[in-house]
Amino acid sequence: MDQSILTKRRSAAVTGMSQVGTRPTPSQQKPNDATQSFQNVLQQKIAANTDLTFSKHAVNRVMERNVDISESCMLRLNEGVRLAQEKGMNDTLILVDSTAYIVNAKSATVITTVNNDDLKGNVFTNIDGTVIM
């Protein structure tokens, strides 16, 4: 084998880069500025409307599924988390209108969200309870 190719492969393995002649996987590619700035704006809007935090996964689901994060929706979600905390629940399914939120009530963190289009046929497991708002 050509010594220069061997050196490049060894160097790529050490630095974690893709091998010679291959493209980086999507997880290795950096998001473009438009996606990154939209995510920042979305996180700022969520933070302004609630005391909750949204996991990275939940933020991605909000963007992908066009989930309503209006002020009134966030107020109702906050109230649902408060009720779940009062009952001593940990991982809770909170239904607000036609959107389901899986929330860790202890840390007040939204883990994921599912809107009306994706709710049918879903089974939610590993939850302590459900709050319907």
ZILINWO-V279583 format. One line per field, one symbol per residue. phi: phi as a letter, one per 30 degrees, with the letter a starting at -180 (. if undefined). burial: I if it has 24 or more other C-alpha atoms within 12 Angstrom, else O. Layout:
phi = ???
burial = ???
This chain:
phi = .edddddddddddddidddeiccddeddddddddddddddddddddddcacdccdeddddddddchddbddddddddedddddddddidccbcccbhcbcbcbdddchbddabbcedcddidccchcdabccc
burial = OOOOOOOOOOOOOOOOOOOOOOOOOOOOOOOOOOOOOOIOOIIOOIIOOIIIIIIOOIIIIIIOOOIIIOOOIIOIIIIIIIIIIOOOIIIIIIIIOOIIIIIIIOOIIIIIIIIOOOOOOOOOOOOOIIIOI
